Amino acid sequence: MSCDTTFPFSIEAMKKAVQANKYQIWYLPIVASNTTRPCPSIIGHDEGDLPDLGSPPWYCFKDYPQIEVCARCYGTEVRVAQAEELFTPITRDLIPGRIRQCFLAPSQNPTSTSANPMDYENTTAYRGQYLRNAISYCSSTANKDFTPALRVASKIASLPPPCGSELRTFKSSSKRKWFGHQASNPRDPNDATIIMCEECHSFAVKNTPLEQFLSADLTKLAYSSSPDGHRCATWSKTCKFRLRAACETRDFKAYAQFHHRREETYDRLLRSMGELEPLRDLMDQHAAKREGRMPPGQSVQLDMEQYDAKSLPGLNLVMWEMASYERLSAETARREELQQEFLNEWKSIDNVA
């Protein structure tokens, strides 16, 4: 239980409700806050999942339908600013695989006034903060003229779709486009296949000496190589800045070497995570058996359909099923330490917090 006037939006809504002598200005945002899902921000929602989520309507700018806003942010930001006239519910047919990212997503720094996307945790948060600031400012003027907010919306609408960062992959039905360079020899340490989203391409490659070299349309390759969803190869700020520097100095070789080191480290981290999962499963079963939570006579064993041995070449699942608790515990601890080493190495390469 928490007080309904402790949140910044509710405090602002209360002030506006008192000024206008309209209770609903405060009440409706509170209802939205208590009855809608948190903003999905950069991760977004697959439109195919929306019916199962029981999601209330999303909204978009009337003049810029590509700017989509979740029910939570509409209820707690748009309503508080009394800017409902700018928006309309999204009523088109749902397209499975298309991702709705909220363009009013809150930033980790809600007081930021920067118009530089690189000053934010991701570019979805940049869009959200930029639009929130504009709408809030217009709402505070005497005649509530939202013309400046519409100019900001026009600028946001002209941008490529926001990168999904490491948090979101995109399937072919999303209609996302991908650009970059395909290496002639994947094993060449001085060359690399780089497939990036439109937004990262625009930031790192456009108007540089290597623009033509890194502007091949690799959309088909992206979806054929990642049918379950493609993730942008340059999603981090470090990648964007390093690729931009490589393009400006005509030194793709340097970026290719960085890319290979980054990908190899990340692959080791993912393998380590995959190999730890069944060991932790066995540890949990051993703990249940030792504590009497497992039915008498039931043995410790893994669901082999869940853990495909082919995907875990560095782990003999049958052997570890038969291992003693002490040996299993020691091996799990060893691999956890190794995984932390891989994680630290990857963070140091990508400057990830």
N, C-alpha and C positions, 0 to 999 in steps of 0.2 A: 504494500500500500504506500502511495506517495501523494503528496499534495499536488493538485492540478494547477497550481500557480507557481510551481518551481521551475518550469521550463521556459526558456527564452521566448518561444513562440506564444505560450499562454500568457506570459506577462505583457507582451506587446498586444495580444488580442484583448486582454482585460482593459488596457489603456484605451484602445480604440472603441471598445464597447461602451465604456463610460462616457467618452467624448461624444459618441453618436447616440447614446441612450438606447442602444440596441443589444439586448442580451445575447442574441443569436451570433453576433460577431465573435464572442468568446466561446459560447457553448458548442457550436458546430466543429471548430477545430479540436476541442477537447474530445468530442465524440470520435472524430477521425483518428486522433492519437490513440484512443483506447480500443478501437474496433478494427483498425487496418494493420496489415503486416508492415514491418519496418521497410524503409526504402531499400530496394535491391541494388541501387547504385550501379557500379560498373559491372557487377556480375549479371544483373538483369534477370529477366525471366524468359524462358522459351515460351513463345505464344502457344505452343502445343500443350504446355503444362498449365496454362491459366485456368481452364475449366476445372481441373482437379484441385487447384488451389483455392477455388471459390473466390477468386480475386474480384474486388469491386472494380468499377470502370477506371481505366486509365484516361488521361486527358492529353490534349496536344494544343499548341497554339493554333488559333483559327487560321492565321496567315502563313504559318510554317508547320505543317503537319508532321514534319520529320523531328520536331522537338517534342518528345513524349515525356509525360510526367506521371509518376505513380500516384495512387490514391492517397497515400500518406502525405506526400509532399504537397499535393493539391489541397488537401484538407487543412494542413498545418501551416502552409506558407501562402498559397494563393488566396485562400479564404481570409486569412488574417490581413493580407494586404488589400483585400476587397478588389481583387483583380480578376474576378471570375469572367468578366466581359471579354478577356483576351483569349479564353480557352473554350474548348468544346470536347465532349466525350469522344473517345475513339470507338467507332461503331463498325469499322470495316471487318471483313471476315478474317479470322485468325489464320496464320500461316505457320504450321509446325516447323521449327528450325529457325524461325526469325526471332531475334533477341530484342527484347525491349529493355533498354537502359534508361534510367531516369535522368533527365537533363536538369533536374532541380536537386540532384543528390547533395547532401550536406558534405562540407569539407571538414577535415580534421582541425582546420584553423578557421572557425566561423567568423572571425573578425577580419580576415584578409580582404584587402581591396586591390590586390595585384591582378593585372590583366595578362600576366605571363603564365601560360599553361605549365611551364616547368617549375613554377613555384608551388605547385600542388602535388598531392600524393599520386594523382592520376588525372587524366584530362577530362574524365567524367565529373570529378569533383570541381575542376576548373570551370566547366560549363555551369554546374549547379551554383557555385559561389558567385560567378559573374552575373547570372540571371537573377539570383536572389537579391544581390546588392542593387541591381537596376530596378527591380520591381519594388523593393522596399523603399528606395529613394523616391520613386514616382508616387508611391502611396502616401508618403509624408508631405507632399506638396499640397498647397491649399486647394487647388482645383483637381487634384489627382489626375494629372496629365501623364498617361503612360506612353507617350510618343518616344521618349528616350529609351524605355524598356523595349519597345518594338524595334528600335535601331540595334540594340544589343542582340535581340533575338534574330534579326536579319543576319548579323555577323556570325552568330553561332550556327545558323542554318546553312551558311555557305561553306562551313568546314566539312572535311571528310568525316565519316562515322568514327566515333571514339574507339581507340584501341581497347581491346579487352584485357590488356595486361596479362599477367600470368594466371589470372583468375577465371578467364573465360575463353573457350574455344568456339569456333563457328563452323557450322555445317554448310554444305552447298546451298541449301534452301534459304540460308540467310541472305544470299545474293551479295555477300561481301566480295570485294575484289582484292587481289594480292599482287604485289609487284616485287621485283628484285633481280637477282642474277643466279643463273644455274651453272654450277661448276662443270667443266668438261670432264674433270677427274675428281670424284669425291674424296679421294685419298691424298690429293695434293694439299700439303699443309699451308701453301701460300694462296690457295683458292678455296672458295666455299660457296655453297648454295645458300642464299639469303632470301627468305620469303617474308615480306613485311606487309602490314596493312596499309591502306591508303594514307592514314593519318601519319604514321611513322615515316612513310616514304615522303610525304609532303614536308615534314620537318627536317629529315636528315639528308635527303637526296635532291630535292627540287632546287633548281638554280645553282647547281654546283658543277664542277668539271666532269664528275662521274655520273651525271644524271642519265645520260643515254645508256651507259654501261649497266646501271642498276634499275632500269625501268622496264624490263621485260614483263609482259603480262603473264604471271605464273599462277593465275587463278585455277586452271585445270590441274596443274601439278599439285597445288596446295590441297585440293580436295581429294585427289586420287591417292596421294601419299598419306593423308589423314582423314579417312572417310568418317571417322567418329567425331571429327571436329578439329580444325586447324587453329593453332595458337601462334600469334605473331612472334617472329624470331627476334625482334628488336624492341620488346615491350618495356624494358627497363630504361631509366634515365641514362644510366651508364652506357648502354648500347646506343641509344639515340645520339648522345654527345660524341661518343667515339666514332660512330659511323659518319656523323657530320664532319668531324675533323679529318677522317680518312678521305672523304669525298672532296673536301676543300683543298687538301694537299696532294690529291691524286695517288694516295697510298692505300689501295684496297688490300694489298698484301698484309699490312699491319692489322687491319680489321679481321681479315680471314684467320690469322693466327690467334687473335683474341677469341673469335667465335668458336674455333675448334676447342680451345682450352675450356671455354665456358660450357660448351655442350658436353664434352667428355666428363667434366666434373658433375654436371647435372645428371647425366646418365648414371654415373656411379652412385649418386645420392638416391635416385629413384630405384635402382636395383637393390640397394641396401634397405630401403623402406619396404620394398616388396618381400625381401627375404626375412625381415624381422616380423612381419605380420603373422605368419604361421607359428613362429617360435613363441610369440606372445600369446597366441591362442592356446598352445600347448601348456604354457606356464599357468594360464588362467584355469585350465582343466586340472592341472596338478594341484593348484591351490584349493580348488573346489573339492577334490578328492581328499586332501589332507584335512580339510575343515569339515568333512562329512556332508558336503552339499551335493555330492554326486551319488546317484543310486548305487547300492551295493552290487558288485560284479561288473559294473560298467568300466570299460577300459578307456585309457586316454588315446584318442585318435582324431585325425583330421578329416575334414570333408574334402576328399580329393577332387571333387567336381568344382569346389570353390577355389582350391589352390592347384592350378594347372602346373604340373611339374616341369613342363617344357618352358614355362615362363620364369622358372627359378633354377637356372642351370648351376648356380653356385650353392645349392642347398639340397641335401639328400633328405627328403621329408620322411621316408620310411625309417631311416636310421634314427632321426630325432624323435619320432614317435616312440621308439623302443628305449630311448636313452633315459637314464635316471634323472630325477629332479635336480640333483646337484650338478650334474654335467650340463643339463639343459640350461640351468640358471647361469652357469659360468659362460656358456656360449652366447646366451642372450645378452648378458652384460658386455661381453667383448664386442659383439656386433653393434650394440647401442653406442659404445664409445667410438667405434669406427664410423658410424653414421653421423655422429656429432662432428667428427673431423671433416667428413665430406661436406656437411652443411656449413661449417665455418669457412672451408676453402671456397665454396660457391659464393657465400656472402662476401668474402673478401674480393673475389673476382668481379662481382656485379655490384658491389657497394650497396647491398641490400641490408636494411636494418634488421 
